[in-house]
Amino acid sequence: MLWLLTSLLFAQEPAMTMVVEASRDIEFFVAPIKVHDYTSPDIIIETVVDKDAAFTYMGSYIRNIKVSTGRGGHAPASITGHDVKVYNERTIKYAWEDCNYKRDPLGCSVKNSHYYLETIVTVDDNQLVVKTTLYDPSAQVVLSSSRTDDKIVRWIKQQEITVRQEQQQGGLLGGSGQSTTVHKPKEELPLKWEIPHTLTDRMLQQLILGTTASIKLDLE
């Protein structure tokens, strides 16, 4: 009886196996475009932009991203078996409801293991820069690219030189000749012609296209 009791007390319980499957989803959160305007009060530069343009183009070109194959190379996510999803402030709530993406989009992306893309437009009196920055789920910068547009200044010279040639006939002695008259007025200061820098939708489109084509993810 004592042997039976001891065997019951020290009998090994059946082992429990926990199966953890890694998500095959790759998620990007694209923040609204921000514009930082440092132009002088008397200068007006075209910076009107759809704040969701980066999100729209990211969704269109996301198929361009490459993911590690595990054999030393990279291939499109569709080939590696990963499902790539792109969210913005309006759509993220349908997938993740536990974080305020409007207040802290980068923090929420870290919490929920997203890649985070921000697009910032910076403009001053002479140049406009559009820059994208991609952060990984640990808030580390993994990619950055930009496009610029500079103000063009041309000077138009105001001094106009007039050259007039006249044919002259000889008098009693006959013969003929030619006289040249050059009129050179007082030189005036040149006119300044400026072509302002501006933000265009094509700049954003090309920037996001180049960004997605440059993304190569090394996933565990």
Order of alpha helices (4+ residues) and beta strands (2+ residues): alpha-beta-beta-alpha-beta-beta-alpha-beta-alpha-beta-beta-beta-beta-beta-beta-beta-alpha-beta
